[in-house]
Amino acid sequence: MGIVPWYRVATANEYLVITGAWISDIKIAKKAWILPGQSSEKFDISPVNYTFEVQAMSAEKLPFILPAVFTIGPRVEDIASLHKYAKLTICKDKDESHMQELVKGIIEGETRVLAASMTMDEIFRGTKEFKKEVFDKVQLELNQFGLLIYNANVKQLVDVPGHEYFSYLGQKTQMEAANQAKIDVSEAKMKAKWAQNSQMAEVEAVKAVALRKAELQKGVEIMNALTQTEKLKAEFLTKASVEYETKVQEANWELYKKQKDAEAILYQKEKEAQAQKAIAEAAFYARQQVADGELYAKQKEAEGLVAIAQAQGVYISKLMDALGGNYAAVRDYLMINGGMYQELAKINGEAIKGLQPKISIWTGANGSGEGGDGGAMKEIAGVYKMLAPTFDTVHEQTKMLPPSWLGKIVES
């Protein structure tokens, strides 16, 4: 009766390691048939915590302790790393402490090498960087065993008894920290004031920017309004200009017509005025000629009157000489010669026409009506004789008396 194969299954945190027939090295699986001539074992892949207190020494030969907790397990996502870890765990002659000693040796060795290259101040002040350096160097060594540092917690560095460097350094750091805290508080207050001033300046700047923006926007709106206004002005001005030009042309045409009409009327009036002027000049010339003629006639008449007056003056002068300077005789002669008495006789005759006047006729002394004297005095004497009866007749009929210089009537 032969050996029957059997089926094995690993749990969630385990893998199967199969060796034997038809397997050159090892085979890793979560489940598999185990054939005759083959053997299988399970290994745990759960990460394990390793706690250490690594003693190291700085470059100044100052010792210190580095407390650390590393969580380390196999790199499950890489099959090659699982092969390495499986070979490390399935050795029959190695117990569980073997893995701890391996990990501890790697961590202590890398920590001491790294610490020896740094001063204590560099280690203390650069704890974070120091821990990272330790982590990287330990991981590099663990890779050859298929192990992965899932977590590393390096605690605060601790002084070795009798070498209290970290304590003193901590006190110094605390004092420096306190002083720095005071400085920080002062700077914080100053920075708060600066921040407040900065915020105020920023607010003022924002307000200034807003005001400037508003001014610019106002300027833009004003320019837009001006542009729109200018555009409207241009449109209305163009329209108004066209209308104005049209009105101007019409007005110019009307003015031209009126000017021409006025010029025609003015020309007609000028011609009429010229004609009237010519007529007036002709009439004036005619009147001037008439006036000149009248003036000439008056001048000639005046010259005639002057000549007559001169002649009369000569005549009277001669008459006065002839009558021996007797003014009364000259007067009577002039009255008689001027027909004054004849005119009076005519008037009296017309006055007594139709009446029956009483007529008396006087004659001279000789009864013939002739005087004894001859010449001019004879005629004067005859006229004078006729005056007395004439005055009597006029007085009787009209009650009028003759002038005293001619005589007076004496009643009998």
Solvent accessible surface area in square Angstrom, and as a share of the most:
residue,aa,sasa,rsa
1,M,238,1.06
2,G,62,0.59
3,I,141,0.71
4,V,106,0.61
5,P,54,0.34
6,W,128,0.45
7,Y,100,0.38
8,R,52,0.19
9,V,85,0.49
10,A,10,0.07
11,T,73,0.43
12,A,98,0.76
13,N,67,0.34
14,E,38,0.17
15,Y,41,0.15
16,L,0,0.00
17,V,3,0.02
18,I,2,0.01
19,T,41,0.24
20,G,37,0.36
21,A,33,0.26
22,W,204,0.72
23,I,33,0.17
24,S,128,0.82
25,D,75,0.39
26,I,21,0.11
27,K,99,0.42
28,I,21,0.11
29,A,20,0.15
30,K,75,0.32
31,K,126,0.53
32,A,13,0.10
33,W,151,0.53
34,I,2,0.01
35,L,74,0.37
36,P,53,0.34
37,G,59,0.57
38,Q,30,0.13
39,S,66,0.43
40,S,18,0.12
41,E,63,0.28
42,K,82,0.35
43,F,10,0.04
44,D,74,0.38
45,I,26,0.13
46,S,39,0.25
47,P,66,0.42
48,V,69,0.40
49,N,101,0.52
50,Y,16,0.06
51,T,91,0.53
52,F,9,0.04
53,E,118,0.53
54,V,0,0.00
55,Q,109,0.48
56,A,8,0.06
57,M,86,0.38
58,S,3,0.02
59,A,49,0.38
60,E,82,0.37
61,K,150,0.64
62,L,53,0.26
63,P,26,0.17
64,F,0,0.00
65,I,24,0.12
66,L,2,0.01
67,P,15,0.10
68,A,2,0.01
69,V,37,0.21
70,F,1,0.00
71,T,27,0.16
72,I,3,0.02
73,G,3,0.02
74,P,1,0.00
75,R,56,0.20
76,V,61,0.35
77,E,125,0.56
78,D,54,0.28
79,I,98,0.50
80,A,54,0.42
81,S,9,0.06
82,L,3,0.02
83,H,53,0.24
84,K,94,0.40
85,Y,19,0.07
86,A,0,0.00
87,K,94,0.40
88,L,22,0.11
89,T,48,0.28
90,I,40,0.20
91,C,48,0.29
92,K,170,0.72
93,D,128,0.66
94,K,81,0.34
95,D,102,0.53
96,E,155,0.70
97,S,58,0.37
98,H,58,0.26
99,M,23,0.10
100,Q,84,0.38
101,E,112,0.50
102,L,38,0.19
103,V,0,0.00
104,K,72,0.30
105,G,42,0.41
106,I,23,0.11
107,I,0,0.00
108,E,27,0.12
109,G,32,0.31
110,E,35,0.16
111,T,0,0.00
112,R,110,0.40
113,V,103,0.59
114,L,16,0.08
115,A,0,0.00
116,A,59,0.46
117,S,83,0.53
118,M,37,0.16
119,T,46,0.27
120,M,2,0.01
121,D,55,0.28
122,E,90,0.40
123,I,0,0.00
124,F,38,0.16
125,R,140,0.51
126,G,15,0.15
127,T,23,0.13
128,K,166,0.70
129,E,109,0.49
130,F,0,0.00
131,K,53,0.23
132,K,131,0.55
133,E,77,0.35
134,V,1,0.01
135,F,68,0.28
136,D,64,0.33
137,K,74,0.31
138,V,0,0.00
139,Q,25,0.11
140,L,127,0.63
141,E,58,0.26
142,L,0,0.00
143,N,60,0.31
144,Q,103,0.46
145,F,49,0.21
146,G,1,0.01
147,L,3,0.01
148,L,38,0.19
149,I,9,0.04
150,Y,95,0.36
151,N,86,0.44
152,A,32,0.25
153,N,81,0.41
154,V,12,0.07
155,K,100,0.42
156,Q,108,0.48
157,L,7,0.04
158,V,70,0.40
159,D,22,0.12
160,V,31,0.18
161,P,115,0.72
162,G,61,0.59
163,H,84,0.38
164,E,74,0.33
165,Y,65,0.25
166,F,15,0.06
167,S,54,0.35
168,Y,143,0.55
169,L,14,0.07
170,G,18,0.17
171,Q,102,0.46
172,K,107,0.45
173,T,45,0.26
174,Q,127,0.56
175,M,132,0.59
176,E,70,0.31
177,A,53,0.41
178,A,50,0.38
179,N,78,0.40
180,Q,88,0.39
181,A,48,0.37
182,K,142,0.60
183,I,84,0.43
184,D,63,0.33
185,V,80,0.46
186,S,60,0.39
187,E,71,0.32
188,A,55,0.42
189,K,142,0.60
190,M,92,0.41
191,K,117,0.50
192,A,61,0.48
193,K,130,0.55
194,W,148,0.52
195,A,44,0.34
196,Q,111,0.49
197,N,76,0.39
198,S,62,0.40
199,Q,110,0.49
200,M,105,0.47
201,A,56,0.44
202,E,106,0.47
203,V,75,0.43
204,E,106,0.47
205,A,50,0.39
206,V,87,0.50
207,K,122,0.52
208,A,54,0.42
209,V,95,0.55
210,A,50,0.39
211,L,117,0.58
212,R,135,0.49
213,K,138,0.59
214,A,56,0.43
215,E,98,0.44
216,L,92,0.46
217,Q,93,0.41
218,K,126,0.53
219,G,29,0.28
220,V,74,0.43
221,E,96,0.43
222,I,80,0.40
223,M,117,0.52
224,N,88,0.45
225,A,56,0.43
226,L,89,0.44
227,T,85,0.49
228,Q,91,0.41
229,T,54,0.31
230,E,98,0.44
231,K,112,0.48
232,L,74,0.37
233,K,114,0.48
234,A,52,0.40
235,E,89,0.40
236,F,131,0.55
237,L,117,0.58
238,T,84,0.49
239,K,127,0.54
240,A,49,0.38
241,S,43,0.28
242,V,91,0.53
243,E,88,0.40
244,Y,138,0.53
245,E,88,0.40
246,T,64,0.37
247,K,128,0.54
248,V,40,0.23
249,Q,111,0.50
250,E,89,0.40
251,A,57,0.44
252,N,69,0.36
253,W,147,0.52
254,E,82,0.37
255,L,94,0.47
256,Y,106,0.40
257,K,86,0.36
258,K,133,0.56
259,Q,83,0.37
260,K,89,0.38
261,D,82,0.42
262,A,56,0.43
263,E,91,0.41
264,A,60,0.46
265,I,95,0.48
266,L,102,0.51
267,Y,131,0.50
268,Q,102,0.45
269,K,114,0.48
270,E,78,0.35
271,K,91,0.39
272,E,69,0.31
273,A,52,0.41
274,Q,100,0.45
275,A,49,0.38
276,Q,119,0.53
277,K,126,0.53
278,A,55,0.43
279,I,116,0.59
280,A,54,0.42
281,E,91,0.41
282,A,61,0.47
283,A,35,0.27
284,F,118,0.49
285,Y,132,0.50
286,A,51,0.39
287,R,147,0.54
288,Q,79,0.35
289,Q,81,0.36
290,V,86,0.50
291,A,51,0.39
292,D,66,0.34
293,G,37,0.36
294,E,98,0.44
295,L,99,0.49
296,Y,128,0.49
297,A,55,0.43
298,K,125,0.53
299,Q,85,0.38
300,K,91,0.39
301,E,94,0.42
302,A,47,0.36
303,E,98,0.44
304,G,28,0.27
305,L,103,0.51
306,V,78,0.45
307,A,54,0.42
308,I,90,0.46
309,A,59,0.46
310,Q,116,0.52
311,A,60,0.47
312,Q,98,0.44
313,G,39,0.37
314,V,86,0.50
315,Y,89,0.34
316,I,69,0.35
317,S,59,0.38
318,K,133,0.56
319,L,20,0.10
320,M,53,0.24
321,D,108,0.56
322,A,81,0.63
323,L,44,0.22
324,G,70,0.67
325,G,47,0.45
326,N,77,0.39
327,Y,151,0.58
328,A,45,0.35
329,A,31,0.24
330,V,4,0.03
331,R,66,0.24
332,D,39,0.20
333,Y,70,0.27
334,L,65,0.33
335,M,28,0.12
336,I,37,0.19
337,N,95,0.49
338,G,67,0.64
339,G,20,0.20
340,M,89,0.40
341,Y,30,0.11
342,Q,110,0.49
343,E,91,0.41
344,L,74,0.37
345,A,62,0.48
346,K,123,0.52
347,I,88,0.45
348,N,40,0.20
349,G,35,0.33
350,E,104,0.47
351,A,65,0.51
352,I,42,0.21
353,K,155,0.66
354,G,79,0.76
355,L,104,0.52
356,Q,182,0.81
357,P,36,0.22
358,K,153,0.65
359,I,136,0.69
360,S,57,0.37
361,I,148,0.75
362,W,119,0.42
363,T,74,0.43
364,G,10,0.10
365,A,112,0.87
366,N,99,0.51
367,G,50,0.48
368,S,70,0.45
369,G,43,0.41
370,E,92,0.41
371,G,29,0.28
372,G,87,0.84
373,D,105,0.54
374,G,53,0.51
375,G,62,0.60
376,A,71,0.55
377,M,113,0.50
378,K,69,0.29
379,E,131,0.59
380,I,45,0.23
381,A,47,0.36
382,G,31,0.30
383,V,45,0.26
384,Y,139,0.53
385,K,82,0.35
386,M,120,0.54
387,L,22,0.11
388,A,63,0.49
389,P,4,0.03
390,T,55,0.32
391,F,30,0.12
392,D,56,0.29
393,T,37,0.22
394,V,31,0.18
395,H,44,0.20
396,E,105,0.47
397,Q,67,0.30
398,T,66,0.38
399,K,152,0.64
400,M,122,0.54
401,L,122,0.61
402,P,21,0.13
403,P,59,0.37
404,S,105,0.68
405,W,105,0.37
406,L,22,0.11
407,G,30,0.29
408,K,171,0.72
409,I,42,0.21
410,V,119,0.69
411,E,146,0.66
412,S,163,1.05
